[in-house]
């Protein structure tokens, strides 16, 4: 009986560990646009209801044609 319990215990432990890791992983979404605040506002609509936004960041991305720069923004949540 003990020899059949070991695999079961290992499998159950793995499921618990993986489930805990997945639930504590933060999510994020990234988009690019010409208007920084509009891009951030659009990203915020993708945050799951009840989640807390933990970070909002943007970087300037040059446009090859030499026109206005674009912004690549990311919103991260827990």
N, CA, C and O of each residue as an XYZ file, in Angstrom:
312
protein
N       0.811     -1.194      0.000
C       0.000      0.000      0.000
C       0.859      1.265      0.000
O       0.546      2.230     -0.697
N       1.931      1.258      0.774
C       2.796      2.431      0.848
C       3.449      2.699     -0.505
O       3.595      3.859     -0.890
N       3.837      1.674     -1.221
C       4.483      1.869     -2.518
C       3.520      2.478     -3.540
O       3.970      3.153     -4.465
N       2.223      2.263     -3.403
C       1.263      2.875     -4.317
C       0.902      4.290     -3.894
O       0.386      5.063     -4.701
N       1.162      4.632     -2.663
C       0.849      5.978     -2.173
C       1.908      6.998     -2.586
O       1.583      8.169     -2.783
N       3.167      6.578     -2.720
C       4.240      7.518     -3.060
C       3.974      8.254     -4.368
O       4.054      9.482     -4.390
N       3.659      7.556     -5.461
C       3.383      8.289     -6.712
C       2.199      9.247     -6.566
O       2.223     10.359     -7.094
N       1.179      8.812     -5.855
C       0.009      9.654     -5.643
C       0.386     10.934     -4.890
O      -0.050     12.025     -5.258
N       1.183     10.800     -3.852
C       1.618     11.959     -3.060
C       2.458     12.895     -3.927
O       2.293     14.113     -3.854
N       3.351     12.347     -4.743
C       4.183     13.184     -5.620
C       3.326     13.946     -6.628
O       3.553     15.131     -6.871
N       2.366     13.279     -7.201
C       1.487     13.940     -8.183
C       0.672     15.043     -7.518
O       0.570     16.146     -8.055
N       0.100     14.761     -6.371
C      -0.714     15.768     -5.670
C       0.137     16.967     -5.241
O      -0.310     18.111     -5.331
N       1.349     16.707     -4.781
C       2.248     17.801     -4.388
C       2.574     18.672     -5.589
O       2.593     19.898     -5.474
N       2.831     18.063     -6.737
C       3.130     18.820     -7.955
C       1.947     19.686     -8.364
O       2.122     20.843     -8.745
N       0.757     19.134     -8.286
C      -0.440     19.905     -8.651
C      -0.602     21.111     -7.734
O      -0.913     22.209     -8.196
N      -0.394     20.911     -6.449
C      -0.537     22.026     -5.491
C       0.505     23.100     -5.757
O       0.180     24.287     -5.769
N       1.755     22.699     -5.970
C       2.826     23.670     -6.215
C       2.565     24.437     -7.503
O       2.686     25.662     -7.523
N       2.211     23.746     -8.571
C       1.953     24.416     -9.845
C       0.738     25.326     -9.754
O       0.744     26.419    -10.321
N      -0.282     24.906     -9.064
C      -1.473     25.734     -8.896
C      -1.183     27.000     -8.121
O      -1.714     28.062     -8.445
N      -0.345     26.901     -7.095
C       0.016     28.066     -6.299
C       0.845     29.046     -7.111
O       0.638     30.257     -7.024
N       1.777     28.538     -7.894
C       2.621     29.409     -8.719
C       1.784     30.133     -9.765
O       1.991     31.321    -10.011
N       0.867     29.447    -10.365
C       0.060     30.054    -11.422
C      -0.838     31.154    -10.876
O      -1.042     32.168    -11.543
N      -1.372     30.974     -9.690
C      -2.293     31.962     -9.147
C      -1.583     33.218     -8.654
O      -2.204     34.278     -8.565
N      -0.299     33.120     -8.334
C       0.409     34.294     -7.833
C       1.154     35.036     -8.934
O       1.805     36.047     -8.671
N       1.063     34.543    -10.162
C       1.750     35.166    -11.286
C       0.977     36.386    -11.768
O      -0.224     36.312    -12.029
N       1.671     37.497    -11.881
C       1.041     38.728    -12.357
C       0.826     38.651    -13.861
O       1.544     37.944    -14.567
N      -0.158     39.376    -14.336
C      -0.421     39.445    -15.759
C       0.015     40.784    -16.316
O       0.233     41.735    -15.565
N       0.140     40.860    -17.617
C       0.492     42.128    -18.249
C      -0.041     42.141    -19.678
O      -0.333     41.102    -20.271
N      -0.152     43.342    -20.197
C      -0.581     43.529    -21.578
C       0.219     44.696    -22.147
O       0.485     45.674    -21.449
N       0.603     44.586    -23.428
C       1.435     45.598    -24.078
C       0.795     46.013    -25.396
O       0.208     45.193    -26.104
N       0.916     47.293    -25.712
C       0.411     47.812    -26.989
C       1.272     48.993    -27.421
O       2.013     49.571    -26.626
N       1.155     49.334    -28.697
C       1.896     50.461    -29.262
C       0.917     51.448    -29.879
O      -0.050     51.051    -30.529
N       1.173     52.749    -29.671
C       0.309     53.769    -30.248
C       1.006     55.116    -30.289
O       2.069     55.298    -29.695
N       0.391     56.070    -31.005
C       0.979     57.409    -31.128
C       0.653     58.295    -29.940
O       1.414     59.215    -29.642
N      -0.447     58.050    -29.258
C      -0.862     58.851    -28.103
C      -0.640     58.025    -26.842
O      -1.287     56.999    -26.635
N       0.284     58.488    -26.003
C       0.679     57.723    -24.820
C      -0.497     57.461    -23.875
O      -0.729     56.319    -23.478
N      -1.235     58.506    -23.516
C      -2.322     58.319    -22.551
C      -3.464     57.486    -23.130
O      -4.084     56.712    -22.401
N      -3.753     57.628    -24.420
C      -4.803     56.819    -25.043
C      -4.389     55.347    -25.088
O      -5.226     54.462    -24.912
N      -3.111     55.085    -25.320
C      -2.615     53.714    -25.337
C      -2.753     53.083    -23.955
O      -3.198     51.942    -23.835
N      -2.374     53.821    -22.915
C      -2.498     53.318    -21.543
C      -3.965     53.079    -21.190
O      -4.305     52.048    -20.612
N      -4.827     54.024    -21.535
C      -6.259     53.860    -21.246
C      -6.823     52.617    -21.933
O      -7.623     51.891    -21.343
N      -6.413     52.375    -23.163
C      -6.860     51.193    -23.884
C      -6.382     49.904    -23.228
O      -7.109     48.912    -23.179
N      -5.150     49.928    -22.724
C      -4.606     48.743    -22.061
C      -5.340     48.455    -20.755
O      -5.563     47.295    -20.407
N      -5.712     49.499    -20.040
C      -6.395     49.316    -18.754
C      -7.730     48.602    -18.922
O      -8.211     47.974    -17.978
N      -8.335     48.683    -20.093
C      -9.609     47.990    -20.308
C      -9.411     46.476    -20.397
O     -10.378     45.719    -20.306
N      -8.160     46.029    -20.575
C      -7.855     44.596    -20.658
C      -7.470     43.975    -19.326
O      -7.254     42.766    -19.245
N      -7.382     44.790    -18.277
C      -7.038     44.281    -16.952
C      -8.264     43.566    -16.379
O      -9.362     44.121    -16.400
N      -8.093     42.346    -15.867
C      -9.233     41.613    -15.317
C      -9.906     42.364    -14.166
O      -9.246     43.039    -13.376
N     -11.214     42.234    -14.090
C     -11.961     42.891    -13.026
C     -11.485     42.354    -11.676
O     -11.349     41.144    -11.497
N     -11.234     43.256    -10.733
C     -10.767     42.879     -9.407
C      -9.253     42.842     -9.283
O      -8.736     42.752     -8.170
N      -8.524     42.910    -10.398
C      -7.057     42.908    -10.354
C      -6.564     44.304     -9.991
O      -7.237     45.302    -10.248
N      -5.382     44.356     -9.391
C      -4.770     45.622     -9.012
C      -3.614     45.925     -9.950
O      -2.699     45.115    -10.096
N      -3.653     47.090    -10.586
C      -2.559     47.506    -11.472
C      -1.352     47.833    -10.606
O      -1.433     48.650     -9.689
N      -0.231     47.183    -10.908
C       0.982     47.369    -10.118
C       2.035     48.209    -10.828
O       2.936     48.748    -10.185
N       1.926     48.325    -12.160
C       2.934     49.107    -12.883
C       2.382     49.512    -14.247
O       1.666     48.754    -14.901
N       2.729     50.710    -14.647
C       2.429     51.208    -15.991
C       3.707     51.841    -16.512
O       4.249     52.757    -15.892
N       4.191     51.355    -17.653
C       5.428     51.912    -18.195
C       5.310     52.069    -19.701
O       4.588     51.324    -20.364
N       6.031     53.054    -20.232
C       6.057     53.309    -21.669
C       7.481     53.605    -22.105
O       8.268     54.193    -21.363
N       7.793     53.190    -23.314
C       9.069     53.551    -23.915
C       8.789     54.145    -25.289
O       7.821     53.770    -25.951
N       9.637     55.065    -25.708
C       9.483     55.705    -27.003
C      10.090     54.802    -28.074
O      11.213     54.316    -27.941
N       9.327     54.595    -29.126
C       9.780     53.752    -30.237
C       9.845     54.632    -31.473
O       8.851     55.252    -31.851
N      11.016     54.689    -32.107
C      11.166     55.498    -33.309
C      10.428     54.895    -34.490
O      10.250     53.680    -34.568
N      10.003     55.745    -35.400
C       9.315     55.306    -36.611
C      10.297     55.430    -37.773
O      10.894     56.492    -37.952
N      10.482     54.373    -38.567
C      11.469     54.402    -39.655
C      11.259     55.535    -40.660
O      12.225     56.009    -41.258
N      10.025     55.973    -40.857
C       9.757     57.020    -41.843
C      10.163     58.402    -41.341
O      10.117     59.374    -42.094
N      10.557     58.493    -40.084
C      10.973     59.774    -39.528
C       9.819     60.611    -39.019
O      10.016     61.769    -38.651
N       8.625     60.056    -38.988
C       7.449     60.776    -38.487
C       7.435     60.826    -36.971
O       8.465     60.654    -36.319
N       6.253     61.064    -36.421
C       6.110     61.110    -34.969
C       6.499     59.772    -34.353
O       6.286     58.711    -34.941
N       7.079     59.848    -33.149
C       7.432     58.631    -32.423
C       6.177     57.932    -31.925
O       5.135     58.556    -31.727
N       6.297     56.643    -31.730
C       5.226     55.848    -31.142
C       5.640     55.496    -29.713
O       6.809     55.606    -29.342
N       4.661     55.073    -28.929
C       4.922     54.638    -27.566
C       4.548     53.169    -27.437
O       3.468     52.758    -27.863
N       5.437     52.380    -26.850
C       5.131     50.991    -26.516
C       4.911     50.976    -25.007
O       5.843     51.187    -24.230
N       3.673     50.726    -24.604
C       3.301     50.788    -23.195
C       2.890     49.408    -22.687
O       2.352     48.584    -23.426
N       3.161     49.185    -21.405
C       2.796     47.935    -20.739
C       2.112     48.256    -19.429
O       2.561     49.113    -18.669
N       1.014     47.554    -19.174
C       0.304     47.645    -17.899
C       0.409     46.267    -17.253
O       0.092     45.254    -17.876
N       0.857     46.239    -15.994
C       1.056     44.988    -15.258
C       0.111     44.967    -14.057
O      -0.130     45.993    -13.422
N      -0.414     43.791    -13.761
C      -1.333     43.679    -12.617
C      -1.081     42.402    -11.838
O      -0.456     41.459    -12.323
N      -1.598     42.404    -10.595
C      -1.582     41.216     -9.727
C      -2.963     40.634     -9.665
O      -3.178     39.627     -8.991
